[in-house]
Amino acid sequence: MKKNRFVGRWAAFFLIATSISSTVLSCKEDEKDKVKPKTITDVILENDQFSILRDIMIHAGMSDALRSENLTVFAPDNNAFGKANISATLITQLPKDSAKLFLQNHILKNRTKLSDLKVGEQVTLSKAKVNITRVDSIVSINKSDVVIPNVNADNGVIHVIDSVVVRKFL
């Protein structure tokens, strides 16, 4: 008597297909499991080389502003603040409006990569004018050289500079 092998193969196929589809369908990604892109605020908060800039941002109450808009930030690192003799304790003694104005002097509206920066005067968020120059491959903002260009964030780009752009508010 011949055995019907078709039924056995069909059952095996059905079991395999069912187990694969149930595995695929049961894997749902929770909101907490998703990796979210980092904003300018996140980059500054998470990077120790920006600890003084982080203190200014928090003191000025600009954390949310640097999360929402498309911006270009000329971010002085801790070495740049050291060159200007600016410490974290000096920052906390500033009025919030002065800290905010200082930070806005380092920010341009719109996301602009270093290669797309226009040479000449540009207007910052504080309505101050900064002078952008390019000599060979070195781009400077008010004589502050960009040392690390094009740090991408979800809502803009950060260019790390070697000194602060404006010192008159400190």
C-alpha positions as CSV (number, residue, x, y, z in Angstrom):
1,M,0.0,0.0,0.0
2,K,1.3,3.4,-1.0
3,K,1.5,6.2,1.6
4,N,0.3,9.6,0.7
5,R,3.3,11.8,1.2
6,F,1.5,14.9,0.0
7,V,-0.3,15.3,3.3
8,G,2.9,15.2,5.3
9,R,4.6,17.8,3.1
10,W,1.6,20.0,3.2
11,A,1.5,19.8,7.0
12,A,5.2,20.6,7.3
13,F,4.9,23.6,5.0
14,F,1.9,24.8,7.0
15,L,3.7,24.5,10.3
16,I,6.8,26.3,9.1
17,A,4.8,29.1,7.4
18,T,2.7,29.6,10.5
19,S,5.6,29.7,12.9
20,I,7.5,32.2,10.7
21,S,4.5,34.5,10.2
22,S,3.6,34.5,13.9
23,T,7.3,35.3,14.8
24,V,7.3,38.2,12.3
25,L,3.9,39.6,13.4
26,S,4.6,39.3,17.1
27,C,7.7,41.5,16.8
28,K,6.4,45.0,17.2
29,E,8.7,47.9,17.9
30,D,7.7,50.0,20.9
31,E,8.2,53.7,20.9
32,K,10.8,53.3,23.7
33,D,12.8,50.9,21.5
34,K,13.2,53.3,18.6
35,V,16.4,55.2,18.2
36,K,15.6,58.8,17.8
37,P,17.9,61.2,15.9
38,K,19.9,63.6,18.1
39,T,19.1,67.3,18.1
40,I,21.7,70.1,18.6
41,T,20.7,70.1,22.2
42,D,21.3,66.4,22.6
43,V,24.8,66.7,21.0
44,I,25.7,69.5,23.4
45,L,24.3,67.8,26.4
46,E,26.0,64.5,25.7
47,N,29.5,65.7,24.7
48,D,31.9,66.6,27.5
49,Q,33.9,69.0,25.3
50,F,30.8,71.3,25.4
51,S,30.3,71.4,29.2
52,I,30.6,75.2,29.5
53,L,28.4,75.7,26.4
54,R,25.9,73.3,28.0
55,D,25.9,75.4,31.2
56,I,25.2,78.5,29.1
57,M,22.4,76.8,27.2
58,I,20.7,75.6,30.3
59,H,21.2,78.9,32.2
60,A,19.8,80.8,29.2
61,G,16.8,78.4,29.0
62,M,17.5,77.7,25.3
63,S,17.5,73.8,25.4
64,D,14.1,73.6,23.7
65,A,14.9,76.3,21.1
66,L,17.9,74.2,20.0
67,R,15.7,71.2,19.6
68,S,13.1,72.6,17.3
69,E,14.4,74.8,14.5
70,N,16.8,74.2,11.7
71,L,19.9,76.0,12.8
72,T,23.7,76.4,12.3
73,V,25.6,76.6,15.6
74,F,29.1,77.8,15.9
75,A,29.9,75.9,19.1
76,P,33.0,76.9,21.1
77,D,34.4,73.9,22.9
78,N,35.8,74.1,26.5
79,N,39.3,75.0,25.1
80,A,37.8,78.0,23.3
81,F,36.2,79.2,26.5
82,G,39.5,78.7,28.3
83,K,41.2,80.9,25.8
84,A,38.7,83.6,26.6
85,N,39.0,83.0,30.4
86,I,35.3,82.1,30.6
87,S,34.4,79.6,33.3
88,A,31.2,77.8,34.3
89,T,30.9,79.9,37.4
90,L,31.1,83.1,35.4
91,I,28.2,81.8,33.3
92,T,25.8,81.2,36.2
93,Q,26.4,84.8,37.4
94,L,25.2,86.3,34.2
95,P,21.6,87.5,33.8
96,K,19.6,85.0,31.7
97,D,19.1,87.5,28.9
98,S,22.8,88.1,28.6
99,A,23.5,84.4,28.4
100,K,20.8,84.0,25.8
101,L,22.2,86.8,23.7
102,F,25.7,85.4,24.0
103,L,24.4,82.0,22.7
104,Q,22.3,83.6,20.0
105,N,25.4,85.3,18.7
106,H,26.8,81.9,17.8
107,I,23.7,80.7,15.9
108,L,22.6,81.3,12.3
109,K,19.0,80.6,11.1
110,N,18.9,77.6,8.7
111,R,21.1,74.5,8.4
112,T,24.2,75.4,6.5
113,K,27.2,73.1,5.8
114,L,30.6,74.6,6.0
115,S,31.1,74.4,2.2
116,D,27.8,76.3,1.7
117,L,28.6,79.2,4.1
118,K,28.7,82.5,2.3
119,V,31.7,84.6,2.8
120,G,30.9,88.1,4.2
121,E,28.5,89.4,6.8
122,Q,25.9,87.0,8.1
123,V,23.1,87.9,10.6
124,T,22.8,85.7,13.8
125,L,19.7,84.9,15.8
126,S,20.5,88.0,18.0
127,K,20.5,90.2,14.9
128,A,24.2,90.8,15.3
129,K,26.4,90.6,12.3
130,V,29.3,88.2,12.1
131,N,32.0,88.2,9.5
132,I,32.7,84.9,7.7
133,T,36.0,84.6,5.9
134,R,37.6,81.7,4.0
135,V,41.4,81.4,3.4
136,D,42.3,78.3,1.6
137,S,40.4,75.5,3.5
138,I,40.1,77.5,6.8
139,V,36.8,79.1,7.5
140,S,36.6,81.7,10.2
141,I,33.7,83.4,12.0
142,N,34.9,86.7,13.5
143,K,38.4,85.3,13.5
144,S,37.3,82.1,15.2
145,D,38.5,79.2,13.1
146,V,36.2,76.2,12.5
147,V,38.2,73.2,13.8
148,I,35.5,70.5,13.4
149,P,33.0,71.2,10.7
150,N,29.6,69.7,9.8
151,V,28.6,67.8,13.0
152,N,25.2,66.8,11.9
153,A,22.1,66.8,14.1
154,D,18.5,66.2,13.4
155,N,17.6,69.9,13.3
156,G,20.8,71.5,12.1
157,V,24.6,71.4,11.9
158,I,27.3,72.3,14.4
159,H,30.6,73.8,13.5
160,V,33.1,73.6,16.4
161,I,35.2,76.8,16.7
162,D,38.4,77.5,18.5
163,S,37.3,80.7,20.3
164,V,34.1,82.5,21.2
165,V,32.6,84.7,18.5
166,V,31.5,87.6,20.7
167,R,33.0,88.4,24.2
168,K,31.3,91.7,25.0
169,F,28.4,90.1,26.9
170,L,30.6,88.3,29.4
